[in-house]
Every structure is written in structure tokens, then in C-alpha cells.
């Protein structure tokens, strides 16, 4: 298991089971990362308000080889999305960052955009 700590932008969240959440993040080093935040709807200590879309966080997570989802351990808020007048959780455009990452990231390799004619 590889422990990682990196800055990330929260793209989107989905409820999962009773109190867990699936979280989509964008990181500079690894691109789009999806993970499970166990008891995120109950624990204010580990995640607090950091699960709002477009919030800039320092994410601590563990990753196992050959698994699609990482285990999200905690977030530290670096900057709230609302500080920039950006979208909030109830805004219908809140998942645009997640959609953008799905479309744009496959076309970007090592800082260059792959253009298909």
C-alpha cells in the first residue's frame, strides 16, 4: 500500500452506503483520482467542509496496486471554492469539473495536448 499526500481539487462527490462517500479529485501529479471516504458523512474531524466541489485541499490517501479506488484518509482545506465565487454543491454546474477531467485528461500527455484529426 502506497501512502500519498498531495494537493488536489475536489471535482465531485457521491453518497455511498450509509455514511461513506465516493470522491473524485484532480491532482497535479496523478491527474484524476477517485476514492472512498469512509464515514465522511459522519466525521467532521477528517473531512469537515472539504468535500464541496472545487475546494482546494491537501489530500492524504492510500493506494493499492490494481485497485480503481483509493482510500481517502483525511483532507486539509487550503482554499474554499466559495472564496473565489465559484459554484456550490447545490449548483447544477457543480459536476462540470469532473466532466472536464474526463474529456480533457485523456488528451493531455506530459504537458502536451494530443490533437486527433
C-alpha positions as semicolon CSV with decimal commas, in nm:
position;residue;x (nm);y (nm);z (nm)
1;X;0,000;0,000;0,000
2;X;0,138;0,339;-0,102
3;X;0,064;0,639;0,124
4;X;0,035;0,970;-0,060
5;X;-0,011;1,333;0,036
6;X;-0,083;1,581;-0,241
7;X;-0,271;1,897;-0,324
8;X;-0,595;1,838;-0,511
9;X;-0,919;1,996;-0,628
10;X;-1,243;1,819;-0,528
11;X;-1,436;1,763;-0,851
12;X;-1,744;1,573;-0,736
13;X;-1,884;1,355;-0,458
14;X;-2,142;1,075;-0,448
15;X;-2,307;0,916;-0,143
16;X;-2,207;0,552;-0,095
17;X;-2,371;0,318;0,155
18;X;-2,494;0,475;0,479
19;X;-2,219;0,720;0,566
20;X;-1,940;0,680;0,306
21;X;-1,874;0,897;0,003
22;X;-1,701;0,840;-0,327
23;X;-1,489;1,145;-0,412
24;X;-1,340;1,247;-0,745
25;X;-1,022;1,458;-0,717
26;X;-0,787;1,623;-0,962
27;X;-0,418;1,617;-0,867
28;X;-0,122;1,767;-1,049
29;X;0,090;1,453;-1,013
30;X;-0,164;1,179;-1,088
31;X;-0,448;1,352;-1,270
32;X;-0,796;1,233;-1,182
33;X;-0,817;1,014;-0,871
34;X;-1,131;0,853;-0,729
35;X;-1,153;0,724;-0,376
36;X;-1,374;0,622;-0,087
37;X;-1,402;0,848;0,215
38;X;-1,523;0,613;0,488
39;X;-1,775;0,764;0,732
40;X;-1,738;1,101;0,557
41;X;-2,098;1,196;0,626
42;X;-2,045;1,137;0,999
43;X;-1,685;1,251;1,056
44;X;-1,630;1,627;1,059
45;X;-1,281;1,577;1,201
46;X;-1,126;1,412;0,893
47;X;-1,311;1,587;0,613
48;X;-1,517;1,876;0,752
49;X;-1,634;2,102;0,470
50;X;-1,360;1,984;0,237
51;X;-1,594;1,774;0,022
52;X;-1,752;2,072;-0,154
53;X;-1,686;2,071;-0,531
54;X;-1,391;2,288;-0,645
55;X;-1,240;2,309;-0,296
56;X;-0,857;2,310;-0,294
57;X;-0,734;2,052;-0,040
58;X;-0,427;1,866;0,080
59;X;-0,538;1,504;0,048
60;X;-0,393;1,214;0,245
61;X;-0,476;0,878;0,090
62;X;-0,358;0,521;0,045
63;X;-0,346;0,340;-0,284
64;X;-0,321;-0,031;-0,354
65;X;-0,190;-0,162;-0,685
66;X;-0,456;-0,276;-0,932
67;X;-0,745;-0,107;-0,748
68;X;-0,951;0,168;-0,908
69;X;-1,046;0,345;-0,584
70;X;-0,802;0,479;-0,327
71;X;-0,873;0,500;0,048
72;X;-0,912;0,866;0,142
73;X;-0,785;0,923;0,497
74;X;-0,818;1,299;0,550
75;X;-0,833;1,638;0,378
76;X;-0,694;1,972;0,490
77;X;-0,867;2,268;0,329
78;X;-0,626;2,505;0,157
79;X;-0,889;2,721;-0,013
80;X;-1,267;2,707;-0,024
81;X;-1,444;2,720;-0,361
82;X;-1,673;2,994;-0,228
83;X;-1,367;3,216;-0,165
84;X;-1,343;3,258;-0,542
85;X;-1,716;3,293;-0,604
86;X;-1,716;2,950;-0,765
87;X;-2,002;2,702;-0,780
88;X;-2,151;2,545;-0,469
89;X;-2,279;2,194;-0,403
90;X;-2,640;2,283;-0,495
91;X;-2,540;2,446;-0,823
92;X;-2,638;2,234;-1,127
93;X;-2,299;2,313;-1,284
94;X;-2,105;2,165;-0,989
95;X;-2,004;1,849;-1,175
96;X;-1,853;2,031;-1,475
97;X;-1,503;1,996;-1,332
98;X;-1,547;1,619;-1,322
99;X;-1,677;1,614;-1,679
100;X;-1,390;1,835;-1,795
101;X;-1,137;1,599;-1,638
102;X;-1,297;1,301;-1,814
103;X;-1,275;1,469;-2,154
104;X;-0,951;1,666;-2,132
105;X;-0,715;1,440;-1,938
106;X;-0,702;1,154;-2,191
107;X;-0,582;1,409;-2,450
108;X;-0,301;1,551;-2,236
109;X;0,025;1,359;-2,210
110;X;0,336;1,501;-2,043
111;X;0,222;1,861;-2,077
112;X;0,126;1,831;-2,445
113;X;-0,218;1,811;-2,596
114;X;-0,276;1,522;-2,836
115;X;-0,478;1,653;-3,131
116;X;-0,663;1,397;-3,338
117;X;-0,754;1,498;-3,693
